[in-house]
Amino acid sequence: MKTAEPVHRLAVLLPYRLAPTRMSVRISPLSAAILCFCAVMAASTAWAQTAPTMLSPLQVIVKWSPLLLRGFAFNILISLLAMLLGTVAGLGLGLALLSQYRLLATASWFVTQFFRNAPWLVLLFFVMFLVPFQITMFNTTVPLPDWIKATVGFALPVMANVAEVVRGAVRSVPSTQWEAAESLSFTRRQTMWLIMLPQCIKRMLPPWMNIYALVAMATVLASIVGVSEMLTLTAQVHAAEGGRPELFAPLYGFALLCFFLYCYPINLWTARLERRFRVR
Amino acid sequence: MQAIGNWFQRLYESTGLNFSVFYDAYDWDRYLGGLKMTLFLSVTTIMLSLVIGAAGALMQGSPSRLLRLAVNIFVVVFRNTPPLVQIFFFYFGLGTMLPAVETAGMRVPLLSNVQWAIISLSLFAAAFNVEIFRSGIEAVPRTTVEAAEALGYTRFKAYIHIVLPLAIRVCLPALNNNLVNLLKTTTLAYAIAVPETLYAVKQIWSESQNVFEMMVVLLATYGILVGVLVWLMHRWERAMRIPGYAR
């Protein structure tokens, strides 16, 4: 006979585990888009009744959406490049954190802490103002456009965060693995590349995707330093439509919607991977 | 104080490193004003986000399905959109819709940019706090809540006096992380011209032409602020620890 046994009889605190929000009624990205569309539609019909000559907020968004979406694609490009750069650099920094040379490990610890604790916007300013707009090397001048500098600016915090992820993942592998590798006469480098890192990829993937979602959302900061990405274009579109104050909410709402539709699926997927890869 | 100023003045004359904040009274005042604004923003948003987060976590456990859905939508939306766009949406989008008030013959918006920054930053951080608190609450054993019920606590009273104090102890490390993040996010208020540290420092470097030196000061400032916050939170964590309980 099967009896429903109480799981926790004693008043013992359960292990703390940060679980992502589960929607009791799931809103799929598609239906969310439809809902938002309906809301904008409802708002715009109310507007259309009052002033028929001017474009309604919805019409403005439809009219300018190719431009705005191109801006959004630029945001995604910046985020992907920053993630690529940051991951490569972060892997190196993470391995340096785990290095046996005390000096190298300490130096990279300071670098990691520095870039992790500085606000993203400050780091962006740091790169934008202190890196020259062109580099002359071997008599050839390489221009550095704004957006490339911004990408580097985003790659710096990514690097530090990825380094921490790498370090945490390698540390979480049982130490018996190191001993087993040693007894099979693997060198330290071989152990790291052939045994540790392949095992760690599974553990690193969910936090790595979390970092990516953060970068994707941070790319709008580039508008503050004058890169013409989505938010800059949104402001320009608003000015082009006569700067009517009632257009602000729908236009920025459209930007919010784009980012939501991009980031929420990533978040859901991360949560699923986390559940699947949970270290028991 | 004077000696420090003189030292930095000499440093400027001998090496060309112009740390104008330390000897120029005007720049120093501006920097201090920015620092005060950053501290004000951080403290108010931390407090507000904790309150909203705790309230949200309470509502998430409520029997009403509608309330739970509302909190979940709030969390999901605020977590998955860029905080800067949220600030713009609130300040420009909603700010222009609110009626203006008449003060001393001038029409000023109902809520100033500082107030909007506080509102949107608190909501952004609160969305994360809701999840953190909820996970902490889930770690509190059901039997403890039942014992409280047996002693005649209402749902709300049991939450305030029994569940939350235990949950906070469990989720402090995660909370710590989020509050550090919030402190770093206050720089975004720069975008709507709130005169916080970044804004003040940018003004100084545009006038004194010392971008590099002020950048060092800026990074050091945030490094110290984050360090102080982490130290305070660790002290709090130690002070709240129940010996022999949890881990």
Contacts between the chains, C-beta under 8 A, distances in Angstrom:
chain1	res1	chain2	res2	distance
A	8	B	141	5.1
A	8	B	142	7.0
A	8	B	143	6.7
A	9	B	143	7.2
A	10	B	141	7.5
A	10	B	143	7.4
A	11	B	141	5.1
A	11	B	143	5.2
A	11	B	144	4.9
A	11	B	147	7.4
A	12	B	141	6.2
A	13	B	139	5.5
A	13	B	140	6.8
A	13	B	141	6.9
A	13	B	166	6.8
A	13	B	170	6.0
A	13	B	245	6.5
A	13	B	246	4.4
A	13	B	247	8.0
A	14	B	138	7.1
A	14	B	139	4.4
A	14	B	140	7.6
A	14	B	141	6.5
A	15	B	139	6.9
A	16	B	135	6.3
A	16	B	136	6.6
A	16	B	139	5.0
A	16	B	170	4.7
A	16	B	171	6.3
A	16	B	174	7.6
A	17	B	135	6.3
A	17	B	139	7.7
A	18	B	131	6.8
A	18	B	132	6.7
A	18	B	135	4.9
A	18	B	174	5.7
A	19	B	131	7.7
A	19	B	134	7.9
A	19	B	135	5.7
A	19	B	138	7.3
A	20	B	131	7.1
A	21	B	72	5.5
A	21	B	75	5.0
A	21	B	76	6.1
A	21	B	79	8.0
A	21	B	130	7.9
A	21	B	131	5.8
A	21	B	134	7.8
A	22	B	72	7.8
A	23	B	69	7.4
A	23	B	72	4.9
A	23	B	73	7.6
A	23	B	76	6.7
A	24	B	65	6.4
A	24	B	68	5.5
A	24	B	69	5.8
A	24	B	72	6.6
A	25	B	69	5.7
A	27	B	73	7.3
A	27	B	76	7.7
A	114	B	219	7.6
A	114	B	223	7.3
A	117	B	180	7.6
A	117	B	184	7.7
A	117	B	222	7.0
A	117	B	223	5.8
A	117	B	226	4.6
A	117	B	227	7.7
A	118	B	184	7.6
A	118	B	219	5.6
A	118	B	222	5.7
A	118	B	223	7.0
A	119	B	184	3.9
A	119	B	185	7.3
A	119	B	186	8.0
A	119	B	187	4.3
A	119	B	198	7.8
A	119	B	222	5.8
A	120	B	184	7.1
A	120	B	187	7.8
A	121	B	187	4.4
A	121	B	188	6.4
A	121	B	190	6.7
A	121	B	198	6.6
A	122	B	187	6.1
A	122	B	198	6.4
A	122	B	218	5.9
A	122	B	219	6.4
A	122	B	222	6.1
A	125	B	198	7.3
A	125	B	202	7.6
A	125	B	215	7.2
A	125	B	218	7.8
A	126	B	215	5.7
A	126	B	219	7.1
A	129	B	205	8.0
A	129	B	211	4.9
A	129	B	215	6.9
A	130	B	211	6.8
A	130	B	212	6.3
A	130	B	215	6.5
A	213	B	80	7.5
A	217	B	80	7.9
A	217	B	81	7.0
A	217	B	82	4.0
A	217	B	83	7.3
A	218	B	82	7.0
A	219	B	82	7.9
A	220	B	82	4.7
A	220	B	84	4.8
A	220	B	85	5.8
A	221	B	84	6.0
A	221	B	188	7.7
A	223	B	84	7.8
A	224	B	84	7.7
A	224	B	190	7.1
A	224	B	191	5.5
A	231	B	84	7.0
A	231	B	85	6.6
A	231	B	88	7.2
A	245	B	96	3.8
A	245	B	97	7.7
A	246	B	96	7.4
A	246	B	97	7.3
A	248	B	88	7.9
A	248	B	89	7.9
A	248	B	92	4.1
A	248	B	93	4.4
A	248	B	96	5.8
A	249	B	89	6.8
A	249	B	92	7.8
A	249	B	93	3.3
A	249	B	94	6.6
A	249	B	97	6.8
A	250	B	93	8.0
A	252	B	85	6.0
A	252	B	88	5.1
A	252	B	89	4.1
A	252	B	92	6.5
A	252	B	93	5.1
A	253	B	89	6.4
A	253	B	93	6.9
A	255	B	85	5.0
A	255	B	88	8.0
A	255	B	89	8.0
A	256	B	77	7.9
A	256	B	81	4.7
A	256	B	82	8.0
A	256	B	85	5.4
A	256	B	86	7.1
A	256	B	89	6.0
A	259	B	80	7.1
A	259	B	81	5.0
A	259	B	82	5.5
A	259	B	85	6.6
A	260	B	77	6.5
A	260	B	80	5.1
A	260	B	81	5.2
A	263	B	80	4.2
A	263	B	81	7.2
A	264	B	76	6.6
A	264	B	80	4.5
A	267	B	79	7.2
A	267	B	80	5.8
